[in-house]
Amino acid sequence: MRAAKLSWLLNYFVRNPQRHSDHSDYRLSVLCEAGLVAPLRKQLFWETHCLGLRACDMAIEPLQGSLLVTLTLRLECPLGLRPTLDQLALRLSRQPQIRRVRWGRWHEQPKSPGLRRIGA
């Protein structure tokens, strides 16, 4: 009986490795003016790289009827670096040209028709 439970657990971990790793995917969304997207995108890539966070995906979505865009970055963040991600988000929210910053766990969302993906 004990061997059967151990075998089942081993198979579970092999089939679902992403659920048991020490990494989680987080989303960082920044609302800013369309003219600031290019320098902000470069800044975010450099900062996340220097902090040890891995950027998996980036999307830019224009808001309907305004000159604002949402820059969404999906990050692979080890659990030990979560405070670093919090500090990055707070630092971004203090910049006057950025309207809003949101961050949290990544949940797959349906694709919007105005969404433009950059990277893979």
C-alpha positions as CSV (number, residue, x, y, z in Angstrom):
1,M,0.0,0.0,0.0
2,R,2.8,2.4,0.9
3,A,4.6,1.7,-2.3
4,A,1.5,2.4,-4.3
5,K,1.1,5.8,-2.7
6,L,4.7,6.7,-3.3
7,S,4.4,5.6,-6.9
8,W,1.2,7.7,-7.3
9,L,2.9,10.8,-5.8
10,L,6.0,10.3,-8.0
11,N,3.8,10.1,-11.1
12,Y,1.9,13.2,-10.0
13,F,5.0,15.3,-9.7
14,V,6.4,14.1,-13.0
15,R,3.1,14.9,-14.8
16,N,2.7,18.3,-13.2
17,P,6.2,19.8,-12.7
18,Q,5.0,23.5,-13.0
19,R,2.8,23.2,-10.0
20,H,5.6,22.2,-7.7
21,S,8.5,24.4,-8.8
22,D,9.8,27.3,-6.8
23,H,8.8,29.7,-9.5
24,S,5.4,31.4,-10.1
25,D,4.2,33.6,-13.0
26,Y,3.3,37.1,-12.1
27,R,1.7,39.9,-14.1
28,L,2.9,43.5,-14.0
29,S,0.5,45.9,-15.8
30,V,1.4,49.5,-16.3
31,L,-0.9,52.2,-17.6
32,C,0.8,55.1,-19.3
33,E,0.7,57.4,-22.4
34,A,1.4,55.8,-25.7
35,G,4.6,57.9,-26.3
36,L,6.2,56.4,-23.2
37,V,5.9,52.8,-24.1
38,A,9.2,52.3,-26.0
39,P,11.5,53.7,-23.3
40,L,9.4,52.1,-20.5
41,R,9.6,48.7,-22.2
42,K,13.4,48.9,-22.4
43,Q,13.6,50.1,-18.8
44,L,11.4,47.2,-17.6
45,F,13.4,44.6,-19.5
46,W,16.7,45.8,-18.1
47,E,15.4,46.2,-14.6
48,T,13.8,42.8,-14.4
49,H,16.9,41.2,-15.9
50,C,19.2,42.9,-13.3
51,L,16.8,41.9,-10.5
52,G,16.9,38.2,-11.5
53,L,13.3,38.1,-12.8
54,R,12.7,36.5,-16.2
55,A,10.3,38.2,-18.6
56,C,8.3,35.6,-20.4
57,D,5.9,37.7,-22.4
58,M,4.9,41.3,-23.0
59,A,1.7,42.7,-24.5
60,I,0.7,46.3,-25.4
61,E,-3.0,47.1,-25.5
62,P,-4.3,50.5,-26.4
63,L,-7.3,51.8,-24.5
64,Q,-10.3,52.6,-26.5
65,G,-10.8,56.3,-27.2
66,S,-7.7,57.6,-25.4
67,L,-4.0,58.0,-25.9
68,L,-3.3,55.6,-23.0
69,V,-1.9,52.1,-23.4
70,T,-1.5,49.2,-21.0
71,L,1.8,47.5,-21.0
72,T,1.5,44.0,-19.5
73,L,4.6,42.0,-18.6
74,R,4.5,38.4,-17.5
75,L,7.3,37.5,-15.2
76,E,8.7,34.2,-14.0
77,C,9.6,35.1,-10.4
78,P,11.1,32.8,-7.8
79,L,9.2,32.9,-4.6
80,G,12.2,34.4,-2.8
81,L,12.2,37.4,-5.2
82,R,8.6,38.3,-4.6
83,P,9.6,41.3,-2.3
84,T,11.9,42.5,-5.1
85,L,8.9,42.5,-7.5
86,D,6.8,44.4,-5.0
87,Q,9.6,47.0,-4.7
88,L,9.8,47.3,-8.5
89,A,6.1,47.9,-8.8
90,L,6.1,50.5,-6.0
91,R,9.0,52.2,-7.6
92,L,7.2,52.3,-11.0
93,S,4.0,53.7,-9.3
94,R,5.9,56.7,-8.0
95,Q,6.9,57.8,-11.4
96,P,4.7,60.8,-12.4
97,Q,4.3,59.7,-16.1
98,I,2.8,56.3,-15.1
99,R,-0.9,56.5,-14.3
100,R,-1.5,53.1,-12.7
101,V,0.5,49.9,-11.8
102,R,-1.0,46.6,-11.0
103,W,0.8,43.3,-10.2
104,G,-0.1,39.9,-8.9
105,R,-0.2,36.2,-9.8
106,W,-0.7,35.5,-13.5
107,H,-3.9,33.9,-14.6
108,E,-4.5,33.1,-18.3
109,Q,-6.9,35.7,-19.8
110,P,-8.8,35.6,-23.0
111,K,-7.2,37.6,-25.8
112,S,-8.5,41.0,-26.5
113,P,-8.9,42.1,-30.2
114,G,-6.6,45.1,-29.6
115,L,-3.8,43.1,-28.0
116,R,-0.5,43.2,-29.7
117,R,2.1,40.6,-28.4
118,I,5.8,41.4,-28.4
119,G,8.2,38.5,-27.8
120,A,7.3,35.0,-27.0
